[in-house]
Amino acid sequence: MGNHPKKTLLHGWHTAHGANMANFGGYEMPLWYASAKNEHLAVLSHAGAFDTSHMASLLVSGTGAFELLQKCFTNDMSACIGRDKKPLFPGRCVYGAFLNEEGGVLDDAIIFHIDWHQYMVVVNAGMGAPVADHLSIHAGEADFRITDLTDRLGKMDVQGPMAGRVMRKVLKSPELVFDNMPYFAFKGHFDTASPQADVVRLIDGTPVLLSRTGYTGEFGFEIFISPEHFVKLWAMVIEAGEEFGLTACGLAARDSLRTGAVLPLSHQDIGPWPFINTPWSFALPYDASGRGFTKSFIGDEALTAIKSPEFTYPFAGFDLRKVTLPAAVLDVDDTEIGTVLTCATDMGIDRYQDRIYSIASPDRPEACRIKGLCCGFIKVKKPLETGTMLTLKDARRTIQVRVEKDIRPNRTARKPLREMF
């Protein structure tokens, strides 16, 4: 018999509410409930709740934890916060990746600086053990400890412009929690033994770690909690969100939202090929010249030594039609130049007079009717200019798309919290 997928603590809730379930990352997860399209649009206009407890987390602690992560993580944790490039400090987190010696991506991650000499590394489902092994292999004599929190945490995301209003109803002292909480900042702790546990509590006193992060491109939060309180937290958020139009969302909406927000899916848009010439160069520690790096890290020499690089670009089509993988990328001469990595449909965007608008665009013309566009990422063998027209071809159809610098405009993720109430 084959391996059965794991179930999150919310599996019973998902099935009771009609979720279409599928195996993802070794877990049986909801793809959608009534409508992936409506779930996608709910996050753009109101709010959505996502069960993300399939994600893996590691606690890395000890006096050598910083040096170990600096060595293995692409982003420069000594100069990654804000325009003045402050070092990563407790209460802030940063996105990056772990590479192998050839410069390929083992996995991407967000590192949370919990306390001095303590970090939480959030990676993708099933990647806790591989990333822990990778860190241990490269640790040398460093003083560190790794605690694998996989399946020992509850995690959910509340995303969308109404997310702050929803969370205000379930948090104790919400005004204090929300004070001075920029994008990629977090407060609190899920462990009652932590000094930070008192900083963020639910209205019943349960401690949580609340982070201004997410995977949709929209304003919102990720919430980490001890597993024994997770089902209760979900129920509280769903109830609190009723008046604000909050919708339970599955992985299909999560995928289409992250694609429109130009966010990569690990092992699909980034993977065991050199992590360079992508839309995610901010995850690499480029110096002021843009040619060198501000620090050494595993895989850096391979990235700088590449002779025949490939290039990853976002694209958007001109209607809802999309291709299924595998699919080829053809240039104007019908020459195959690469492959399609992701092709999804962002239901909240459309084109009007050569410009993409979102349902959230304040300057959207009345004549621009939002029907949705296919969008995604391609990996090609030569550099392309923004605006280049291409053909995508699978076994059934060909579609025309255009290379874009960005896809869904007017995203809210980075908006100041005070503007979201």
C-alpha positions as a printed NumPy array, in Angstrom:
array([[  0.   ,   0.   ,   0.   ],
       [  1.199,   3.527,  -0.751],
       [  1.771,   6.242,   1.782],
       [ -1.403,   8.001,   2.85 ],
       [ -1.264,  11.799,   2.964],
       [ -1.237,  13.468,   6.349],
       [ -4.225,  15.441,   7.575],
       [ -4.148,  18.863,   9.193],
       [ -6.132,  19.489,  12.35 ],
       [ -8.779,  21.226,  10.229],
       [ -9.401,  18.244,   7.951],
       [-12.791,  17.56 ,   9.522],
       [-13.847,  21.197,   9.112],
       [-12.778,  21.227,   5.478],
       [-14.705,  18.084,   4.56 ],
       [-17.756,  19.154,   6.567],
       [-17.841,  22.378,   4.557],
       [-17.701,  20.685,   1.172],
       [-14.036,  21.192,   0.333],
       [-12.6  ,  19.492,  -2.738],
       [ -9.577,  17.77 ,  -1.21 ],
       [ -6.308,  16.724,  -2.859],
       [ -2.796,  15.648,  -1.904],
       [ -0.397,  18.591,  -1.699],
       [  3.083,  18.33 ,  -0.202],
       [  2.147,  15.086,   1.527],
       [ -1.021,  16.515,   3.115],
       [ -4.666,  16.178,   2.164],
       [ -5.597,  19.813,   1.626],
       [ -8.619,  21.762,   0.352],
       [ -8.286,  22.917,  -3.265],
       [-11.501,  24.949,  -3.086],
       [-14.881,  24.912,  -1.397],
       [-17.72 ,  26.257,  -3.568],
       [-15.68 ,  28.281,  -6.086],
       [-11.978,  28.969,  -6.508],
       [-12.881,  32.084,  -8.516],
       [-15.021,  33.518,  -5.72 ],
       [-12.357,  32.685,  -3.131],
       [ -9.726,  34.512,  -5.197],
       [-11.958,  37.575,  -5.59 ],
       [-12.888,  37.532,  -1.9  ],
       [ -9.242,  38.058,  -0.94 ],
       [ -8.988,  41.052,  -3.293],
       [-12.2  ,  42.689,  -2.102],
       [-12.776,  41.453,   1.467],
       [-10.754,  38.69 ,   3.154],
       [ -9.903,  35.02 ,   2.956],
       [ -8.834,  32.441,   5.547],
       [ -6.329,  29.739,   4.576],
       [ -5.275,  26.608,   6.444],
       [ -1.483,  26.675,   6.033],
       [ -0.553,  24.288,   8.829],
       [  1.004,  21.95 ,   6.246],
       [  3.978,  24.333,   6.119],
       [  7.098,  23.232,   7.995],
       [  8.985,  25.261,  10.601],
       [ 12.369,  24.943,  12.275],
       [ 13.674,  26.698,  15.384],
       [ 17.391,  27.402,  14.994],
       [ 19.023,  28.604,  18.191],
       [ 22.446,  29.002,  19.769],
       [ 25.338,  31.451,  19.59 ],
       [ 26.246,  30.13 ,  16.137],
       [ 22.723,  30.326,  14.704],
       [ 23.198,  33.68 ,  12.972],
       [ 26.486,  32.709,  11.31 ],
       [ 25.044,  29.362,  10.197],
       [ 21.979,  30.95 ,   8.607],
       [ 24.07 ,  33.699,   7.019],
       [ 26.22 ,  31.028,   5.417],
       [ 23.31 ,  28.973,   4.084],
       [ 20.632,  31.612,   3.345],
       [ 20.761,  33.796,   0.252],
       [ 19.617,  37.085,   1.756],
       [ 22.083,  39.131,   3.81 ],
       [ 20.659,  39.097,   7.322],
       [ 23.13 ,  41.799,   8.369],
       [ 21.706,  44.268,   5.82 ],
       [ 18.183,  43.392,   4.765],
       [ 15.702,  45.679,   6.549],
       [ 14.514,  48.912,   4.984],
       [ 16.217,  51.396,   2.727],
       [ 18.953,  52.01 ,   5.269],
       [ 19.742,  48.273,   5.252],
       [ 19.505,  47.617,   8.962],
       [ 20.416,  44.113,  10.171],
       [ 17.628,  41.628,  10.841],
       [ 16.489,  42.202,  14.418],
       [ 13.962,  40.557,  16.774],
       [ 10.429,  41.155,  15.538],
       [ 11.352,  41.274,  11.842],
       [ 11.576,  38.589,   9.185],
       [ 13.101,  38.226,   5.724],
       [ 12.539,  36.149,   2.586],
       [ 15.272,  34.199,   0.827],
       [ 16.342,  30.721,  -0.239],
       [ 18.662,  27.865,   0.632],
       [ 20.85 ,  26.839,  -2.311],
       [ 23.025,  23.831,  -3.042],
       [ 26.659,  24.161,  -4.14 ],
       [ 25.549,  24.384,  -7.781],
       [ 23.348,  27.401,  -7.043],
       [ 20.061,  25.484,  -7.326],
       [ 17.242,  26.041,  -4.865],
       [ 16.724,  23.477,  -2.113],
       [ 13.769,  25.528,  -0.839],
       [ 12.725,  29.1  ,  -0.236],
       [ 11.952,  30.324,   3.265],
       [ 11.063,  33.185,   5.557],
       [ 13.369,  33.573,   8.543],
       [ 11.835,  35.116,  11.669],
       [ 14.253,  36.651,  14.187],
       [ 12.497,  35.527,  17.363],
       [ 15.107,  36.596,  19.931],
       [ 18.842,  36.998,  20.177],
       [ 20.382,  33.699,  19.058],
       [ 16.97 ,  32.281,  18.093],
       [ 15.335,  32.141,  14.661],
       [ 12.289,  30.424,  13.211],
       [ 12.709,  29.21 ,   9.635],
       [  9.414,  28.616,   7.812],
       [  9.794,  26.393,   4.748],
       [  7.442,  24.481,   2.477],
       [  5.496,  21.326,   3.296],
       [  7.748,  18.323,   3.695],
       [ 10.94 ,  20.4  ,   3.658],
       [ 11.627,  20.653,   7.392],
       [ 13.941,  17.63 ,   7.529],
       [ 15.813,  18.36 ,   4.242],
       [ 16.519,  21.959,   5.282],
       [ 17.545,  20.86 ,   8.796],
       [ 19.944,  18.317,   7.262],
       [ 21.317,  20.987,   4.91 ],
       [ 22.031,  23.308,   7.832],
       [ 23.654,  20.523,   9.855],
       [ 25.907,  19.5  ,   6.961],
       [ 27.251,  23.036,   6.628],
       [ 27.414,  23.868,  10.354],
       [ 31.047,  23.002,  11.001],
       [ 31.855,  23.766,  14.645],
       [ 28.989,  26.237,  15.084],
       [ 27.098,  26.171,  18.382],
       [ 23.494,  25.622,  17.311],
       [ 20.392,  23.55 ,  17.937],
       [ 17.6  ,  22.768,  15.49 ],
       [ 14.109,  21.922,  16.718],
       [ 11.787,  20.645,  13.991],
       [  8.318,  22.071,  14.633],
       [  6.728,  20.23 ,  11.701],
       [  3.204,  19.133,  12.728],
       [  3.795,  20.756,  16.124],
       [  2.301,  24.134,  15.163],
       [ -1.017,  25.382,  13.936],
       [ -0.76 ,  28.003,  11.201],
       [ -3.4  ,  29.928,   9.285],
       [ -3.404,  33.022,   7.079],
       [ -5.959,  35.833,   6.994],
       [ -5.474,  37.812,   3.793],
       [ -7.286,  40.725,   2.163],
       [ -8.181,  44.367,   2.826],
       [-10.557,  43.436,   5.677],
       [ -7.983,  41.216,   7.444],
       [ -7.15 ,  43.847,  10.056],
       [-10.794,  44.333,  10.963],
       [-11.263,  40.59 ,  11.311],
       [ -8.209,  40.206,  13.547],
       [ -9.189,  43.196,  15.673],
       [-12.248,  41.218,  16.809],
       [-10.262,  38.16 ,  17.961],
       [ -7.229,  39.853,  19.555],
       [ -6.84 ,  41.167,  23.063],
       [ -5.601,  44.816,  23.033],
       [ -5.555,  44.99 ,  19.212],
       [ -4.491,  48.662,  19.094],
       [ -1.309,  47.83 ,  20.99 ],
       [ -0.671,  44.805,  18.784],
       [ -1.121,  46.786,  15.573],
       [  0.99 ,  49.754,  16.698],
       [  4.276,  49.933,  14.776],
       [  3.755,  46.757,  12.75 ],
       [  5.099,  47.255,   9.217],
       [  5.234,  44.691,   6.434],
       [  7.431,  41.7  ,   7.357],
       [  7.199,  42.492,  11.064],
       [  5.735,  40.155,  13.675],
       [  4.835,  40.157,  17.354],
       [  4.12 ,  37.625,  20.068],
       [  4.916,  33.936,  20.42 ],
       [  2.979,  30.68 ,  20.37 ],
       [  4.878,  29.264,  23.39 ],
       [  3.525,  30.318,  26.793],
       [  7.051,  30.008,  28.218],
       [  8.348,  32.771,  25.937],
       [  8.609,  36.338,  27.258],
       [  6.94 ,  37.486,  24.021],
       [  3.843,  35.351,  24.683],
       [  2.165,  38.222,  26.55 ],
       [  2.516,  40.603,  23.608],
       [ -0.192,  39.062,  21.405],
       [ -3.07 ,  37.068,  22.847],
       [ -6.495,  36.082,  21.617],
       [ -9.47 ,  37.452,  23.514],
       [ -9.508,  34.246,  25.609],
       [ -5.83 ,  34.709,  26.562],
       [ -4.268,  32.18 ,  24.162],
       [ -0.831,  33.392,  22.948],
       [ -0.114,  33.597,  19.211],
       [  2.654,  34.781,  16.939],
       [  1.12 ,  37.286,  14.52 ],
       [  3.076,  38.176,  11.381],
       [  2.414,  40.744,   8.652],
       [  3.297,  38.323,   5.896],
       [  1.447,  36.1  ,   3.441],
       [  1.454,  34.495,   0.017],
       [ -1.217,  36.462,  -1.823],
       [  0.308,  39.9  ,  -2.406],
       [ -2.511,  41.377,  -0.352],
       [ -2.646,  42.91 ,   3.108],
       [ -2.921,  40.327,   5.832],
       [ -1.414,  38.153,   8.495],
       [  0.026,  34.732,   9.175],
       [ -0.858,  33.331,  12.602],
       [  1.142,  30.661,  14.446],
       [ -0.404,  28.93 ,  17.485],
       [  0.035,  25.803,  19.603],
       [ -1.825,  22.943,  17.918],
       [ -4.239,  22.345,  20.795],
       [ -5.712,  25.81 ,  20.174],
       [ -5.693,  25.757,  16.37 ],
       [ -9.233,  24.527,  15.65 ],
       [-10.563,  27.076,  18.137],
       [ -8.593,  29.883,  16.454],
       [ -9.963,  28.955,  13.025],
       [-13.527,  28.962,  14.341],
       [-13.015,  32.329,  16.035],
       [-11.64 ,  33.902,  12.847],
       [-14.394,  32.449,  10.64 ],
       [-17.066,  33.773,  13.   ],
       [-15.402,  37.185,  13.393],
       [-15.059,  37.496,   9.634],
       [-18.702,  36.927,   8.742],
       [-19.62 ,  40.606,   8.838],
       [-16.591,  41.502,   6.715],
       [-17.186,  39.003,   3.926],
       [-14.38 ,  36.635,   4.941],
       [-14.34 ,  33.4  ,   2.918],
       [-12.577,  30.113,   3.625],
       [-10.131,  29.575,   0.756],
       [ -8.322,  26.578,  -0.662],
       [ -4.999,  26.077,  -2.396],
       [ -6.344,  26.896,  -5.874],
       [ -7.046,  30.51 ,  -4.873],
       [ -3.748,  30.653,  -3.034],
       [ -1.964,  29.598,  -6.232],
       [ -3.745,  32.075,  -8.51 ],
       [ -3.311,  34.926,  -6.013],
       [  0.411,  34.314,  -5.536],
       [  0.913,  34.089,  -9.309],
       [ -0.751,  37.45 ,  -9.935],
       [  1.383,  38.85 ,  -7.126],
       [  4.579,  37.553,  -8.852],
       [  5.48 ,  35.183,  -6.012],
       [  7.256,  31.906,  -6.848],
       [  6.188,  28.373,  -6.001],
       [  9.206,  26.446,  -4.765],
       [ 10.052,  23.305,  -6.779],
       [  8.138,  24.748,  -9.721],
       [  9.155,  28.358, -10.453],
       [ 12.43 ,  27.995,  -8.584],
       [ 14.167,  24.665,  -8.208],
       [ 17.351,  22.678,  -8.848],
       [ 18.66 ,  25.125, -11.453],
       [ 20.703,  28.298, -10.809],
       [ 18.76 ,  30.891,  -8.816],
       [ 19.651,  33.875, -10.962],
       [ 18.038,  36.197, -13.543],
       [ 14.599,  35.864, -11.921],
       [ 11.944,  38.355, -10.738],
       [ 13.115,  37.53 ,  -7.196],
       [ 16.586,  39.098,  -7.278],
       [ 15.709,  40.836,  -3.979],
       [ 16.365,  37.461,  -2.324],
       [ 20.036,  37.678,  -3.361],
       [ 22.51 ,  39.964,  -1.54 ],
       [ 23.61 ,  42.08 ,  -4.489],
       [ 26.007,  44.913,  -3.692],
       [ 25.634,  48.473,  -4.999],
       [ 27.192,  47.534,  -8.343],
       [ 24.566,  44.837,  -8.936],
       [ 27.28 ,  42.407, -10.019],
       [ 28.779,  41.163,  -6.758],
       [ 27.378,  40.035,  -3.412],
       [ 27.65 ,  41.638,   0.014],
       [ 28.425,  38.287,   1.651],
       [ 29.462,  34.723,   0.875],
       [ 26.828,  31.977,   0.951],
       [ 26.417,  28.392,  -0.201],
       [ 26.012,  28.451,  -3.995],
       [ 27.317,  31.991,  -4.571],
       [ 30.338,  30.954,  -6.616],
       [ 28.174,  28.836,  -8.921],
       [ 25.85 ,  31.795,  -9.571],
       [ 28.69 ,  34.125, -10.534],
       [ 30.387,  31.502, -12.75 ],
       [ 27.425,  30.704, -15.03 ],
       [ 28.369,  30.891, -18.718],
       [ 24.993,  30.213, -20.379],
       [ 22.335,  31.548, -18.006],
       [ 18.591,  31.081, -18.313],
       [ 16.079,  33.839, -17.576],
       [ 12.768,  33.714, -15.704],
       [ 10.059,  36.29 , -16.487],
       [  6.454,  36.985, -15.505],
       [  3.878,  37.034, -18.281],
       [  0.201,  37.826, -18.713],
       [ -2.16 ,  36.777, -21.485],
       [ -5.08 ,  38.578, -23.087],
       [ -8.007,  36.467, -21.847],
       [ -8.83 ,  33.597, -19.489],
       [ -7.361,  30.826, -21.644],
       [ -4.296,  29.132, -20.237],
       [ -1.98 ,  26.279, -21.117],
       [ -1.387,  23.148, -19.084],
       [  2.099,  21.959, -18.191],
       [  4.314,  20.92 , -19.853],
       [  4.136,  23.769, -22.338],
       [  6.685,  25.396, -24.633],
       [  7.556,  29.072, -25.134],
       [  7.886,  30.216, -28.755],
       [  9.236,  33.564, -29.943],
       [  7.903,  35.642, -32.875],
       [  9.77 ,  33.346, -35.292],
       [  8.058,  30.272, -33.798],
       [ 11.397,  29.128, -32.394],
       [ 11.147,  27.272, -29.105],
       [ 13.121,  29.275, -26.53 ],
       [ 12.019,  27.823, -23.196],
       [  9.317,  26.33 , -21.   ],
       [  6.328,  27.492, -18.972],
       [  6.841,  27.149, -15.223],
       [  3.408,  28.319, -14.015],
       [  0.222,  29.236, -15.858],
       [ -2.724,  30.274, -13.69 ],
       [ -5.683,  32.653, -13.962],
       [ -5.869,  35.819, -11.889],
       [ -9.616,  36.475, -11.848],
       [ -9.165,  39.996, -10.491],
       [ -7.361,  41.613, -13.439],
       [ -7.899,  42.535, -17.075],
       [ -6.395,  44.647, -19.847],
       [ -7.738,  47.949, -21.105],
       [ -5.929,  50.051, -23.7  ],
       [ -2.633,  48.212, -23.261],
       [ -2.609,  48.392, -19.463],
       [ -3.485,  45.84 , -16.783],
       [ -6.01 ,  46.938, -14.138],
       [ -7.158,  45.197, -10.968],
       [-10.587,  45.261,  -9.363],
       [ -8.755,  47.267,  -6.674],
       [ -7.288,  49.837,  -9.089],
       [ -8.652,  53.254,  -8.031],
       [ -8.194,  54.65 , -11.554],
       [ -9.838,  51.752, -13.401],
       [-11.953,  53.14 , -16.266],
       [-15.661,  52.348, -16.149],
       [-15.347,  50.664, -19.531],
       [-12.745,  48.194, -18.165],
       [-14.659,  45.055, -17.273],
       [-12.636,  42.628, -15.171],
       [-12.942,  39.089, -16.536],
       [ -9.541,  37.696, -15.553],
       [ -6.276,  36.976, -17.369],
       [ -3.988,  33.998, -17.531],
       [ -0.555,  34.741, -16.084],
       [  2.517,  33.001, -14.781],
       [  6.233,  32.498, -15.281],
       [  8.46 ,  31.268, -18.1  ],
       [ 12.081,  30.145, -18.139],
       [ 13.858,  30.948, -21.406],
       [ 17.309,  30.691, -22.934],
       [ 17.796,  34.371, -23.791],
       [ 17.036,  37.753, -22.225],
       [ 13.717,  39.354, -23.187],
       [ 12.443,  42.907, -22.942],
       [  9.285,  43.801, -21.044],
       [  6.472,  43.896, -23.603],
       [  7.857,  41.077, -25.768],
       [  5.064,  39.053, -27.377],
       [  5.356,  35.261, -27.093],
       [  3.352,  32.146, -27.881],
       [  2.728,  29.437, -25.287],
       [  1.974,  25.988, -26.679],
       [  0.763,  22.836, -24.969],
       [ -0.656,  19.635, -26.463],
       [ -4.073,  21.223, -27.087],
       [ -3.733,  24.938, -27.776],
       [ -1.551,  27.951, -28.369],
       [ -2.098,  31.32 , -26.696],
       [ -0.515,  34.741, -27.038],
       [  1.059,  36.348, -23.964],
       [  3.301,  39.292, -23.19 ],
       [  6.321,  39.553, -20.929],
       [  5.421,  41.844, -18.032],
       [  7.442,  43.554, -15.332],
       [  4.547,  43.088, -12.909],
       [  1.126,  41.434, -13.107],
       [ -1.613,  42.439, -10.643],
       [ -1.431,  46.176,  -9.871],
       [ -2.513,  47.976,  -6.689],
       [ -1.676,  45.115,  -4.352],
       [ -2.175,  45.94 ,  -0.681],
       [  0.432,  43.818,   1.155],
       [  2.803,  46.706,   1.845],
       [  0.182,  49.295,   2.774],
       [  0.586,  50.922,   6.208],
       [ -1.653,  49.249,   8.74 ],
       [ -3.372,  52.536,   9.591],
       [ -4.73 ,  52.709,   6.024],
       [ -6.441,  49.326,   6.303],
       [ -9.169,  50.241,   8.824]])
